[in-house]
Amino acid sequence: MSTIAIIGGQWGDEGKGKVVDLLAQEAQVIVRFSGGDNAGHTVINPYGEFKLHLVPVGIFSPHAVCIIGNGVVINPAVLIDELDQLNQRGVDTTRLFISDRAHLIMPYHILLDGLEEESRAGKAIGTTRRGIGPAFADKVARLGIRTGDLLDEEVLLERLRFILDYKNIMLTKIYGVSPLPLDEVYGKYCRYGERLAPHIRETATMLEEALSREELVLLEGAQGALLDPDFGTYPYTTSSSPLVGGSCLGAGLSPFRINRALGVFKAYCTRVGAGPMPTELKDEIGDLIRDRAHEYGTTTGRPRRCGWFDAVAARFSTRINGFTGIVVTRLDILDGFAQLKICVGYELDGDKTDYFPASVAALERCQPIYEELPGWQASIRHIRQYEQLPIEARQYIARLEELTSCPVNLICVGPGREENIYKTPIF
Ligand code: GDP
């Protein structure tokens, strides 16, 4: 049938989980393709409220197969805990498969993540300290251990012995902390292997077979485009690509197989952790948005920085991803504002620009140029038809479409599965 990539268009936390949960009702396969348990989706559906970090949101669709692709790094303890919690609440997890090429987060990754952040002092990246960055670094440095290695205890022991020797030198000689004992780490990962073995597969083939049966495949993004290591606000970025391009590599799929790419954007902006955010509001409006929208991280509980919609960043993100349509989430949060602002350009060192600069130093100096639009003075949560939205809300959406040159397919007006307005068809 089709493959749809669902991608965060901003700095993450856009509400991708809800969008995937909605579209997964029609899908046969849902693949998570990047990041690790630093990402987190909150989903509210008939099973209750869930915070998922690794298991694709499609797990709530009883007929769908879920895949954790090769592009994800997996902390087995977190994954097993998530599976246990889902099982306890009556969700079937036998349909979850894990790529044998996905890399594992090891105890030294978690230790080094914290130690490296501390050594950066005032220049800390603001990582979640879950070992994601060090695990991706080891993947590229060819020092990684993959889920497939868990299936052969001899291979695992040999690989772990070699790598742990090296990591223990770093831990003891550079950071002055205790080494990790080989037998302890090995024993723990053998037990993880036993538990996860029924789920570990060559998943790219499963995907190919699903596509040959013309099934609907969803590629479930984590984080957002502006955190991409190449196109985001480097070095304040994540370690794997959350872009449509990254979805091909991280799922094991040809780019020619992707039919639609949905960019998920909040109706305003948020960012968690350090790094530039030109439209950040450090005033009572920012506080109001944060409190009204409960903008605190799913994974870390950290307060998110809040600000007006940044159309310069959104246009950039739409272009590098080639979005075919946009989903605007949390439009309801803007209910009741007298005036709304959209950033339509930046002033940089006295010049106007509508380009999102590569340099973090330049982005820090960018002053947003705002356009003001009238707000709407009513709650829109109950509305399901686009025409019934207040005229001001429709003007707001129309302006986002103009500024991004991309149609809005779907508008979310509440966290619930049914709190949506379809504006134009996704296909
Ligand atoms: P994700 O990682 O992109 O899925 O985003 P998060 O899970 O961090 O945050 C999205 C939050 O927004 C979740 O708690 C959702 O239930 C909620 N949400 C999604 N869409 C809407 C919406 O349209 N309105 C409101 N009020 N909440 C929404």
Residues whose N, C-alpha, C, O or C-beta is under 5 A from the ligand:
A	BS01	GDP	G12 D13 E14 G15 K16 G17 K18 G40 H41 T42 T298 T329 R330 L331 D332 C412 V413 G414 P415
